[in-house]
Amino acid sequence: AQSWADRFLVGAAAMGSMWGILGTVLFPVDSIPHQFLVIFVIGGMAMSAAVVLAPVKRVFYAFVLPALLPLIVVLGMQGAALHILMGMLAVVFTVVILALAGAIKEDVLASIRIKFENADLIARLSVSNRQVQQSNEQLREKVESQERIQEALRQASHKFGALINSSPLGIVVRDADGLIEKWNPA
């Protein structure tokens, strides 16, 4: 993995250098609108790199600094007040984008942390849900068992009552408190 990370770093540095070199070599000295086009294209690439490469800070720096620093130097070398002002704005842009990359990195890391926390929470909720389903199933089985027992008792009581009512003999029942109940044949 480290060798691939190193290759990615070298590739990002090479791409940043290519953007910086192309921006200086192709810088149209005599056309202000085309100069703005070159500045905005390279600035846009640097801003895109802030979004894509910011989580790996060394790769981000390896791309952005070689892309922007040659452009800043070329703007300063032009000598006109407008070019010096654009060069100063490019320096401010570079500082802002470097600061922004740190905030983007923290946001990406926080998002990744939240993703793993949510995955863990979902796993725990799934386990809890299965436990609740098992508990509900056990409770349902107990309720069904109690209903069967109550129905059996009701039927036995009904049969016992029918037996007592059809008996030709008198029946005396004494409960735990000593109360006596008598049934006489009809």
Buried (B, 14 or more C-beta within 10 A) or exposed (E): EEEEEEEBBEEBBEBBBEBBEBBBEEBEEEEEEEBEEBBEBBBEBBBEBBEBBBBBEEBBBBBBBBBBBBBBEBBBEBEEEEBBEBBEBBBEBBEEBBEBBEEBBEEBEEEEEEEEEEEEEEEEEEEEEEEEEEEEEEEEEEEEEEEEEEEEEEEEEEEEEEEEEEEEEEEEEEEEEEEEEEBEEE
